[in-house]
């Protein structure tokens, strides 16, 4: 695919179509990887974005309970001391 380099203020850049942005899930930031005569544009995902809000909802709904005990009945804790 060919695209033009355009002037953006004192810099230059490329414009990506809405189709490309949606297809590759490009949001606000990308990573530029410079390799042997080529530039790779890679979307940056934020998988932990809004976790704090979701954890708060879990707590309010009572969904933040342990699924299993963190100490087992037959566990010998003395060996750790």
C-alpha positions as protocol buffer text, in pm:
chain_id: "A"
residue {
  index: 1
  type: UNK
  ca { x: 0 y: 0 z: 0 }
}
residue {
  index: 2
  type: UNK
  ca { x: 133 y: 342 z: -89 }
}
residue {
  index: 3
  type: UNK
  ca { x: 62 y: 653 z: 117 }
}
residue {
  index: 4
  type: UNK
  ca { x: 193 y: 1010 z: 116 }
}
residue {
  index: 5
  type: UNK
  ca { x: 413 y: 1174 z: 373 }
}
residue {
  index: 6
  type: UNK
  ca { x: 232 y: 1493 z: 478 }
}
residue {
  index: 7
  type: UNK
  ca { x: 338 y: 1808 z: 662 }
}
residue {
  index: 8
  type: UNK
  ca { x: 217 y: 1828 z: 1023 }
}
residue {
  index: 9
  type: UNK
  ca { x: 336 y: 2156 z: 1176 }
}
residue {
  index: 10
  type: UNK
  ca { x: 716 y: 2153 z: 1163 }
}
residue {
  index: 11
  type: UNK
  ca { x: 718 y: 1773 z: 1127 }
}
residue {
  index: 12
  type: UNK
  ca { x: 598 y: 1522 z: 873 }
}
residue {
  index: 13
  type: UNK
  ca { x: 381 y: 1215 z: 917 }
}
residue {
  index: 14
  type: UNK
  ca { x: 162 y: 961 z: 747 }
}
residue {
  index: 15
  type: UNK
  ca { x: -216 y: 939 z: 761 }
}
residue {
  index: 16
  type: UNK
  ca { x: -376 y: 601 z: 829 }
}
residue {
  index: 17
  type: UNK
  ca { x: -727 y: 531 z: 704 }
}
residue {
  index: 18
  type: UNK
  ca { x: -1013 y: 451 z: 940 }
}
residue {
  index: 19
  type: UNK
  ca { x: -1024 y: 101 z: 791 }
}
residue {
  index: 20
  type: UNK
  ca { x: -659 y: 33 z: 883 }
}
residue {
  index: 21
  type: UNK
  ca { x: -704 y: 181 z: 1231 }
}
residue {
  index: 22
  type: UNK
  ca { x: -1003 y: -43 z: 1299 }
}
residue {
  index: 23
  type: UNK
  ca { x: -857 y: -357 z: 1138 }
}
residue {
  index: 24
  type: UNK
  ca { x: -537 y: -340 z: 1344 }
}
residue {
  index: 25
  type: UNK
  ca { x: -702 y: -200 z: 1657 }
}
residue {
  index: 26
  type: UNK
  ca { x: -485 y: 113 z: 1659 }
}
residue {
  index: 27
  type: UNK
  ca { x: -608 y: 358 z: 1924 }
}
residue {
  index: 28
  type: UNK
  ca { x: -397 y: 641 z: 2069 }
}
residue {
  index: 29
  type: UNK
  ca { x: -40 y: 510 z: 2058 }
}
residue {
  index: 30
  type: UNK
  ca { x: 174 y: 287 z: 1838 }
}
residue {
  index: 31
  type: UNK
  ca { x: 519 y: 138 z: 1872 }
}
residue {
  index: 32
  type: UNK
  ca { x: 765 y: 207 z: 1590 }
}
residue {
  index: 33
  type: UNK
  ca { x: 1010 y: -77 z: 1530 }
}
residue {
  index: 34
  type: UNK
  ca { x: 1306 y: 19 z: 1313 }
}
residue {
  index: 35
  type: UNK
  ca { x: 1456 y: -281 z: 1132 }
}
residue {
  index: 36
  type: UNK
  ca { x: 1693 y: -322 z: 838 }
}
residue {
  index: 37
  type: UNK
  ca { x: 1552 y: -61 z: 602 }
}
residue {
  index: 38
  type: UNK
  ca { x: 1192 y: -80 z: 719 }
}
residue {
  index: 39
  type: UNK
  ca { x: 965 y: 72 z: 981 }
}
residue {
  index: 40
  type: UNK
  ca { x: 704 y: -147 z: 1150 }
}
residue {
  index: 41
  type: UNK
  ca { x: 404 y: 23 z: 1311 }
}
residue {
  index: 42
  type: UNK
  ca { x: 262 y: -189 z: 1593 }
}
residue {
  index: 43
  type: UNK
  ca { x: -48 y: -101 z: 1801 }
}
residue {
  index: 44
  type: UNK
  ca { x: 5 y: -63 z: 2175 }
}
residue {
  index: 45
  type: UNK
  ca { x: -265 y: -236 z: 2377 }
}
residue {
  index: 46
  type: UNK
  ca { x: -356 y: -128 z: 2729 }
}
residue {
  index: 47
  type: UNK
  ca { x: -494 y: -453 z: 2872 }
}
residue {
  index: 48
  type: UNK
  ca { x: -491 y: -327 z: 3233 }
}
residue {
  index: 49
  type: UNK
  ca { x: -667 y: 1 z: 3157 }
}
residue {
  index: 50
  type: UNK
  ca { x: -965 y: 62 z: 3391 }
}
residue {
  index: 51
  type: UNK
  ca { x: -877 y: -235 z: 3614 }
}
residue {
  index: 52
  type: UNK
  ca { x: -916 y: -20 z: 3926 }
}
residue {
  index: 53
  type: UNK
  ca { x: -1277 y: 60 z: 3831 }
}
residue {
  index: 54
  type: UNK
  ca { x: -1350 y: -306 z: 3754 }
}
residue {
  index: 55
  type: UNK
  ca { x: -1196 y: -424 z: 4084 }
}
residue {
  index: 56
  type: UNK
  ca { x: -1414 y: -174 z: 4270 }
}
residue {
  index: 57
  type: UNK
  ca { x: -1724 y: -314 z: 4093 }
}
residue {
  index: 58
  type: UNK
  ca { x: -1617 y: -668 z: 4183 }
}
residue {
  index: 59
  type: UNK
  ca { x: -1583 y: -568 z: 4548 }
}
residue {
  index: 60
  type: UNK
  ca { x: -1924 y: -399 z: 4551 }
}
residue {
  index: 61
  type: UNK
  ca { x: -2082 y: -710 z: 4395 }
}
residue {
  index: 62
  type: UNK
  ca { x: -1900 y: -948 z: 4633 }
}
residue {
  index: 63
  type: UNK
  ca { x: -1719 y: -1109 z: 4340 }
}
residue {
  index: 64
  type: UNK
  ca { x: -1372 y: -1064 z: 4489 }
}
residue {
  index: 65
  type: UNK
  ca { x: -1375 y: -1368 z: 4718 }
}
residue {
  index: 66
  type: UNK
  ca { x: -1092 y: -1624 z: 4706 }
}
residue {
  index: 67
  type: UNK
  ca { x: -1175 y: -1931 z: 4497 }
}
residue {
  index: 68
  type: UNK
  ca { x: -958 y: -2147 z: 4719 }
}
residue {
  index: 69
  type: UNK
  ca { x: -791 y: -2106 z: 5056 }
}
residue {
  index: 70
  type: UNK
  ca { x: -451 y: -1945 z: 5051 }
}
residue {
  index: 71
  type: UNK
  ca { x: -340 y: -2175 z: 5338 }
}
residue {
  index: 72
  type: UNK
  ca { x: -418 y: -2546 z: 5325 }
}
residue {
  index: 73
  type: UNK
  ca { x: -516 y: -2751 z: 5632 }
}
residue {
  index: 74
  type: UNK
  ca { x: -222 y: -2991 z: 5592 }
}
residue {
  index: 75
  type: UNK
  ca { x: 34 y: -2720 z: 5523 }
}
residue {
  index: 76
  type: UNK
  ca { x: 335 y: -2711 z: 5755 }
}
residue {
  index: 77
  type: UNK
  ca { x: 409 y: -2340 z: 5809 }
}
residue {
  index: 78
  type: UNK
  ca { x: 692 y: -2412 z: 6056 }
}
residue {
  index: 79
  type: UNK
  ca { x: 926 y: -2518 z: 5777 }
}
residue {
  index: 80
  type: UNK
  ca { x: 915 y: -2160 z: 5645 }
}
residue {
  index: 81
  type: UNK
  ca { x: 1037 y: -2012 z: 5972 }
}
